[in-house]
């Protein structure tokens, strides 16, 4: 006889809360860097992957700095439309922040074709020219992360925060390791191959939800 499948009875409005309770329970005695818990747990919540409890790397004081920057009306730059779509626009607007993605812009595609480079490279160059404090959330293109590193080293841009979480195989790991060598740019990096546009978006949301007023 097939074993009866038991379903946990949870009200719709309580599902996310219950999910975070389960995550906390299953983390058990795992020690997270103080202050980073909401980011780590939201990454786990988004992916159901507990590896984020050990592969997320935070520069010193990055959470406090990120919250301060968001409170000053920052612009978040993503490398995919998917990541941009996943960030809470209502919370952004309430903070006076905005979000941009240049990847689908016709002029970016045209310039990339002429120069023989990826759209991600051109997108980072366009983003570097934006005014005000900039947060880069890279979840897909390691070429974006590598070129962002080059722009930082050349002095073309000084991001207030780099969220480096591209996913995949080709140059993904080295691109993240480059960001970890930056000494004067705050970062949140998912070491290794894991990441994605959904992770980039959820880290942005985790930071936004830590701001006064929560969600």
C-alpha atoms as one frame of an Amber mdcrd trajectory, in Angstrom:
protein
   0.000   0.000   0.000   1.305   3.431  -0.928   2.155   5.576   2.055  -0.240
   8.469   2.592   1.297  11.803   1.638   0.927  14.388   4.361   0.628  18.054
   3.439   1.381  20.827   5.876  -1.617  23.092   6.301  -0.454  26.686   5.927
  -2.513  29.760   5.157  -1.487  31.486   1.881  -0.335  34.618   3.672   1.791
  32.502   6.034   3.667  30.437   3.410   6.730  32.690   3.172   6.937  33.042
   6.952   6.730  29.273   7.366   9.390  28.779   4.678  11.813  30.997   6.569
  11.046  29.113   9.782  11.976  25.850   8.037  15.158  27.413   6.667  16.149
  28.600  10.150  15.410  25.168  11.597  17.432  23.331   8.946  20.382  25.712
   9.238  20.604  24.602  12.836  23.958  25.561  14.329  25.409  26.936  11.084
  27.073  30.242  11.939  26.322  33.097   9.549  28.127  36.431   9.522  26.124
  38.692  11.861  23.893  41.026   9.864  23.972  38.922   6.709  21.309  36.436
   7.792  18.388  38.012   5.850  20.402  37.922   2.616  21.591  34.345   3.052
  18.165  33.059   4.049  16.429  34.803   1.138  18.903  33.225  -1.286  18.096
  29.836   0.214  14.384  30.634   0.067  14.657  31.556  -3.621  16.714  28.526
  -4.637  16.051  25.869  -1.960  19.831  25.523  -1.968  21.544  25.586   1.421
  24.954  25.939  -0.218  24.383  29.702  -0.105  24.982  29.513   3.633  28.639
  28.825   2.856  29.356  30.221  -0.606  28.174  33.817  -0.107  31.079  36.150
   0.643  30.485  39.587   2.174  33.029  42.390   2.322  33.422  44.002   5.735
  30.489  46.248   6.649  28.780  45.716   3.295  25.250  45.339   4.671  25.337
  48.589   6.621  26.878  50.382   3.656  24.329  48.963   1.200  21.418  50.099
   3.368  22.894  53.578   3.637  23.308  53.784  -0.145  19.774  52.569  -0.805
  18.526  55.223   1.571  20.284  57.874  -0.507  18.431  57.002  -3.712  20.747
  54.643  -5.562  20.436  53.212  -9.055  20.624  49.435  -9.347  22.067  48.144
 -12.621  21.350  44.552 -13.672  22.747  42.470 -16.513  19.403  40.864 -17.419
  15.802  41.922 -17.831  14.886  38.949 -15.638  16.857  40.285 -12.687  15.392
  43.739 -13.172  11.873  42.297 -13.292  12.429  40.436 -10.038  13.319  43.452
  -7.904  10.530  45.023  -5.848   9.638  48.222  -7.736   7.298  49.512  -5.050
  10.042  49.404  -2.450  12.506  50.996  -4.875  10.111  53.857  -5.548   9.453
  54.380  -1.845  13.193  54.823  -1.299  13.673  57.088  -4.304  15.763  54.439
  -6.045  15.606  53.219  -9.624  16.744  50.198 -11.605  18.237  49.975 -15.091
  19.231  47.286 -17.562  20.864  48.202 -20.880  21.109  44.707 -22.347  18.094
  45.027 -24.659  18.803  48.556 -25.856  19.180  48.674 -29.662  22.154  51.042
 -29.487  23.937  48.657 -27.114  23.385  45.728 -29.486  24.582  47.783 -32.461
  27.713  49.000 -30.697  28.550  45.511 -29.439  28.275  44.111 -32.986  30.483
  46.833 -34.433  33.168  46.357 -31.791  32.975  42.570 -31.713  32.265  42.439
 -27.977  29.339  41.224 -25.903  26.346  43.394 -25.083  27.267  42.864 -21.436
  30.541  44.744 -21.970  28.820  47.699 -23.628  26.071  47.670 -21.008  28.586
  48.064 -18.212  30.183  51.001 -20.027  26.818  52.713 -20.423  25.969  52.066
 -16.781  29.296  53.493 -15.631  28.212  56.872 -16.993  25.028  57.057 -14.908
  24.928  59.770 -12.240  24.590  59.138  -8.528  25.406  56.094  -6.392  25.437
  52.831  -8.346  24.765  49.256  -7.285  25.599  46.547  -9.831  23.680  43.267
  -9.576  25.231  40.752 -11.974  23.556  37.340 -12.084  24.102  36.019 -15.572
  27.052  37.355 -17.572  30.590  36.789 -16.265  31.788  39.105 -19.063  29.798
  41.888 -17.397  31.510  41.183 -14.096  34.980  41.020 -15.671  34.493  44.280
 -17.545  33.047  45.932 -14.462  36.234  44.915 -12.638  38.290  46.476 -15.448
  36.235  49.688 -15.303  36.785  49.887 -11.557  40.530  49.343 -11.879  40.789
  52.009 -14.578  38.894  54.524 -12.451  35.975  54.755 -14.895  33.451  53.864
 -12.199  33.366  53.368  -8.433  30.322  51.279  -7.508  28.841  51.564  -4.048
  28.156  47.830  -4.175  28.786  44.921  -6.526  26.525  41.897  -6.252  28.464
  39.274  -8.189  26.451  36.100  -8.631  26.635  34.956 -12.289  25.799  31.300
 -12.850  27.428  28.813 -15.191  30.750  27.392 -16.259  32.825  29.565 -18.638
  34.767  32.211 -16.695  32.117  32.289 -13.971  34.402  31.356 -11.089  37.344
  33.588 -12.155  35.049  36.578 -12.698  33.850  36.345  -9.122  37.355  35.888
  -7.774  38.380  39.134  -9.510  35.702  41.038  -7.584  36.962  39.527  -4.338
  40.343  41.167  -4.960  38.861  44.672  -4.956  39.829  46.441  -1.749  37.817
  49.644  -2.030  34.494  48.413  -3.444  31.910  46.699  -1.206  30.678  43.365
  -2.561  28.416  40.387  -2.062  29.696  37.444  -4.119  28.472  33.863  -4.512
  31.704  31.917  -4.828  31.722  29.008  -7.256  29.405  28.238 -10.156  26.064
  28.883  -8.508  24.009  32.053  -8.811  21.657  33.458 -11.421  19.407  36.386
 -12.209  16.945  35.196  -9.572  19.695  35.255  -6.945  20.820  38.737  -8.004
  17.242  39.953  -7.670  16.634  38.266  -4.340  19.782  39.799  -2.823  18.558
  43.223  -3.928  15.163  42.477  -2.396  16.678  41.196   0.838  18.517  44.509
   1.222  15.419  46.504   0.307  13.327  44.614   2.883  15.915  45.408   5.557
  15.241  49.103   5.071  12.795  50.919   7.416   9.246  49.825   6.712  10.266
  46.337   5.645   8.150  45.129   2.745
